[in-house]
């Protein structure tokens, strides 16, 4: 396999994935009475990016060839797709009962977002989700037959965790959002959690994710990765850790700086009114 073949022949639009994406789009359309607006573009962009994340060559590489590709998928599922989806949801979708009674505690959202991210990157758990694993045990039980289910659970829970995490910052309901200063603290603490995980992976002295060391290679893509591209298992793990650490934290900090700028603007406006 060469790079051109990888980019053109490894797309995988599975029926299950397409059904899920179409169902999400149909439900969204139904809830807005199929009156699509400029705001809807954000939601549709989120669905399109979700499809690309799970059907493109990036997904193929992440399935057993490059840990860094898998990490890029995780960053998209946690930190890019959820904000797009939430930005495209109008407040009118939610009924009065939801607005009044179902206010999700920000602390719970933070814990879900960060804890689920850490959980799926515990080496034993992560390796067991890989379709190429060869019977990696969890608590003494062979996880091999359940790798597909675990992998699906990983993907789904990362997306849901991302939605929960983003809710106190980007909720379509203003009453459910954190005040700007609390939002800044919320994001900076998440940046610390993301950085610690990324640093631990980047500077580990041994291979944490053995599923990428000698995976089953029916397509011959490993020769492309190792020989043509020159990506060793050690370099791959370091790149993956850096993706978690640098771009991940960059997103958190950028959002925090946006909130800080908005807070300063509002404070200056209040000062102007008082003068």
C-alpha positions as CSV (number, residue, x, y, z in Angstrom):
1,X,0.0,0.0,0.0
2,X,1.2,3.5,-0.8
3,X,0.0,6.9,0.4
4,X,-2.3,7.5,-2.6
5,X,-4.0,4.1,-2.0
6,X,-4.3,4.9,1.7
7,X,-6.0,8.2,1.0
8,X,-8.4,6.8,-1.6
9,X,-9.1,3.2,-0.6
10,X,-9.5,3.2,3.1
11,X,-12.7,5.1,3.6
12,X,-15.3,3.1,5.4
13,X,-18.9,4.4,5.4
14,X,-20.3,1.5,7.3
15,X,-24.2,1.2,7.4
16,X,-24.2,1.5,11.2
17,X,-22.2,4.8,11.1
18,X,-24.3,6.3,8.3
19,X,-27.5,5.3,10.0
20,X,-26.4,7.0,13.2
21,X,-25.4,10.2,11.5
22,X,-28.5,10.4,9.4
23,X,-30.7,9.7,12.5
24,X,-29.0,12.5,14.4
25,X,-29.6,14.8,11.5
26,X,-33.2,13.7,11.1
27,X,-33.9,14.2,14.8
28,X,-32.4,17.6,14.7
29,X,-34.4,18.6,11.7
30,X,-37.6,17.3,13.3
31,X,-36.9,19.3,16.5
32,X,-36.4,22.5,14.5
33,X,-39.4,21.7,12.2
34,X,-37.0,21.5,9.3
35,X,-36.5,25.3,9.4
36,X,-32.8,25.4,8.8
37,X,-31.0,28.7,9.6
38,X,-27.5,29.9,9.7
39,X,-27.1,28.5,13.1
40,X,-27.9,25.0,11.7
41,X,-24.7,25.2,9.7
42,X,-22.8,24.6,12.9
43,X,-24.7,21.4,13.8
44,X,-24.4,20.1,10.3
45,X,-20.7,20.8,10.3
46,X,-20.4,18.9,13.5
47,X,-22.1,15.9,11.9
48,X,-19.9,16.1,8.9
49,X,-16.8,16.2,11.0
50,X,-18.0,13.3,13.1
51,X,-18.5,11.3,9.9
52,X,-15.0,12.2,8.7
53,X,-13.5,11.3,12.0
54,X,-15.0,7.8,12.0
55,X,-15.0,7.0,8.3
56,X,-11.8,8.6,6.8
57,X,-8.3,7.2,6.5
58,X,-7.6,8.8,9.9
59,X,-9.9,6.1,11.4
60,X,-8.2,3.4,9.4
61,X,-4.8,4.4,10.7
62,X,-6.1,4.7,14.2
63,X,-7.6,1.2,14.2
64,X,-4.2,-0.4,14.7
65,X,-1.4,1.4,12.8
66,X,-0.9,4.8,14.5
67,X,-1.6,5.6,18.1
68,X,-1.3,9.3,17.1
69,X,-4.1,8.9,14.6
70,X,-6.3,7.4,17.3
71,X,-5.4,10.3,19.6
72,X,-6.3,12.8,16.9
73,X,-9.7,11.1,16.7
74,X,-10.2,11.4,20.4
75,X,-9.4,15.1,20.4
76,X,-11.9,15.6,17.6
77,X,-14.6,13.6,19.5
78,X,-13.9,15.4,22.8
79,X,-13.1,18.9,21.9
80,X,-14.1,19.8,18.3
81,X,-17.3,18.0,17.4
82,X,-19.2,18.7,20.6
83,X,-18.8,22.5,20.4
84,X,-20.0,22.5,16.8
85,X,-23.1,20.4,17.7
86,X,-24.0,22.6,20.7
87,X,-23.4,25.8,18.7
88,X,-26.0,24.6,16.2
89,X,-28.8,23.9,18.7
90,X,-31.3,26.7,19.2
91,X,-32.6,27.2,22.7
92,X,-36.2,26.7,21.4
93,X,-35.5,23.0,21.1
94,X,-35.7,22.5,24.9
95,X,-39.0,22.7,26.7
96,X,-39.7,24.8,29.7
97,X,-39.5,21.8,32.0
98,X,-36.0,21.0,30.9
99,X,-34.9,24.6,31.3
100,X,-36.2,24.8,34.8
101,X,-35.6,21.3,36.2
102,X,-32.7,19.7,34.4
103,X,-29.8,22.0,35.2
104,X,-26.7,19.8,35.0
105,X,-24.1,20.6,37.7
106,X,-21.0,22.0,36.1
107,X,-18.8,19.9,38.5
108,X,-20.4,16.7,37.2
109,X,-19.9,17.9,33.6
110,X,-16.2,18.6,34.3
111,X,-15.6,15.2,36.1
112,X,-17.4,13.3,33.2
113,X,-15.3,15.1,30.6
114,X,-11.9,14.6,32.3
115,X,-12.5,11.3,34.0
116,X,-13.7,9.5,30.8
117,X,-10.8,10.9,28.9
118,X,-8.4,9.5,31.5
119,X,-10.3,6.2,31.8
120,X,-10.0,5.3,28.1
121,X,-6.3,6.0,28.0
122,X,-5.4,3.6,30.8
123,X,-3.1,1.3,28.8
124,X,-4.9,-2.0,29.7
125,X,-8.3,-0.5,28.9
126,X,-7.1,1.2,25.7
127,X,-5.3,-1.9,24.4
128,X,-8.4,-4.0,25.0
129,X,-10.5,-1.7,22.7
130,X,-8.3,-2.3,19.7
131,X,-9.7,-4.7,17.1
132,X,-6.1,-5.9,16.5
133,X,-5.6,-7.0,20.2
134,X,-4.8,-10.6,20.7
135,X,-6.8,-11.5,23.8
136,X,-5.6,-8.8,26.2
137,X,-7.1,-9.5,29.6
138,X,-9.0,-7.1,31.9
139,X,-9.2,-8.4,35.5
140,X,-8.2,-11.8,34.2
141,X,-10.9,-12.0,31.5
142,X,-10.0,-12.2,27.9
143,X,-11.2,-9.0,26.3
144,X,-10.5,-10.1,22.7
145,X,-14.1,-11.2,21.8
146,X,-15.4,-7.9,23.2
147,X,-12.9,-5.6,21.5
148,X,-15.5,-4.3,19.0
149,X,-18.0,-3.5,21.6
150,X,-15.4,-1.8,23.8
151,X,-14.2,0.2,20.9
152,X,-17.8,1.3,20.1
153,X,-18.3,2.2,23.7
154,X,-15.1,4.2,23.8
155,X,-16.1,6.2,20.7
156,X,-19.7,6.9,22.0
157,X,-18.7,7.8,25.5
158,X,-16.0,10.2,24.4
159,X,-18.5,12.0,22.3
160,X,-21.0,12.1,25.1
161,X,-18.4,13.2,27.6
162,X,-17.4,16.0,25.2
163,X,-21.0,17.2,25.1
164,X,-21.3,17.1,28.8
165,X,-18.0,18.9,29.3
166,X,-18.9,21.7,26.8
167,X,-22.4,22.2,28.2
168,X,-21.6,24.7,31.0
169,X,-19.6,26.8,28.5
170,X,-21.6,26.5,25.3
171,X,-25.1,25.5,26.4
172,X,-27.9,26.8,24.1
173,X,-29.6,27.8,27.3
174,X,-27.9,30.9,28.8
175,X,-29.2,30.1,32.3
176,X,-27.2,26.8,32.2
177,X,-23.9,28.5,31.4
178,X,-21.2,29.3,33.9
179,X,-20.4,33.0,34.5
180,X,-17.3,34.0,32.5
181,X,-14.8,33.9,35.4
182,X,-16.0,30.5,36.6
183,X,-15.9,29.3,33.1
184,X,-12.2,30.4,32.8
185,X,-11.4,28.4,35.9
186,X,-13.3,25.4,34.6
187,X,-11.3,25.4,31.4
188,X,-7.9,26.0,32.9
189,X,-8.4,23.1,35.3
190,X,-9.4,20.9,32.4
191,X,-6.2,22.1,30.6
192,X,-4.2,20.9,33.6
193,X,-5.9,17.5,33.5
194,X,-5.3,17.2,29.7
195,X,-1.7,18.3,30.0
196,X,-0.9,15.8,32.8
197,X,-2.2,12.9,30.7
198,X,-0.4,14.2,27.5
199,X,2.9,14.6,29.4
200,X,2.6,11.2,30.9
201,X,2.2,9.6,27.5
202,X,4.8,11.8,25.7
203,X,7.6,11.2,28.2
204,X,6.9,7.6,29.0
205,X,10.1,5.5,28.8
206,X,8.3,2.4,27.5
207,X,5.5,1.5,25.1
208,X,2.2,2.0,26.9
209,X,-0.1,0.9,24.1
210,X,1.2,-2.5,23.0
211,X,-1.6,-2.9,20.4
212,X,0.4,-0.6,18.1
213,X,3.7,-2.5,18.6
214,X,3.1,-5.4,16.3
215,X,-0.5,-5.3,15.1
216,X,-2.2,-7.7,12.6
217,X,-1.5,-6.1,9.2
218,X,-3.7,-7.6,6.5
219,X,-3.4,-4.5,4.2
220,X,0.3,-4.0,4.3
221,X,-0.1,-0.4,5.6
222,X,2.4,-1.0,8.4
223,X,5.2,-1.0,5.8
224,X,4.0,2.4,4.6
225,X,3.9,3.8,8.2
226,X,7.2,2.4,9.4
227,X,9.4,2.4,6.2
228,X,8.0,5.1,3.9
229,X,6.9,7.6,6.6
230,X,9.6,6.5,9.1
231,X,7.3,6.6,12.1
232,X,8.6,4.3,14.8
233,X,6.4,3.1,17.7
234,X,8.2,5.3,20.1
235,X,7.8,8.4,17.9
236,X,4.2,7.5,17.3
237,X,3.5,7.4,21.0
238,X,5.3,10.7,21.6
239,X,3.3,12.4,18.8
240,X,0.1,11.0,20.3
241,X,0.9,12.4,23.7
242,X,1.8,15.8,22.2
243,X,-1.5,15.9,20.4
244,X,-3.3,15.4,23.7
245,X,-1.0,17.9,25.5
246,X,-0.5,20.8,23.0
247,X,-3.5,21.1,20.7
248,X,-5.8,19.9,23.5
249,X,-4.7,22.5,26.0
250,X,-4.6,25.1,23.2
251,X,-8.3,24.6,22.7
252,X,-9.0,25.0,26.4
253,X,-6.8,28.1,26.8
254,X,-8.3,29.7,23.6
255,X,-11.8,29.3,25.0
256,X,-10.7,30.6,28.4
257,X,-9.1,33.7,26.7
258,X,-12.3,34.3,24.7
259,X,-14.3,34.3,28.0
260,X,-11.8,36.6,29.6
261,X,-12.1,39.0,26.7
262,X,-15.8,39.0,26.9
263,X,-15.7,39.5,30.7
264,X,-13.4,42.6,30.2
265,X,-15.7,43.9,27.5
266,X,-18.8,43.7,29.8
267,X,-16.9,45.2,32.7
268,X,-15.8,48.2,30.5
269,X,-19.4,48.6,29.3
270,X,-20.6,48.7,32.9
271,X,-18.0,51.3,33.8
272,X,-19.0,53.4,30.7
273,X,-22.6,53.3,31.8
274,X,-21.8,54.3,35.4
275,X,-19.7,57.3,34.1
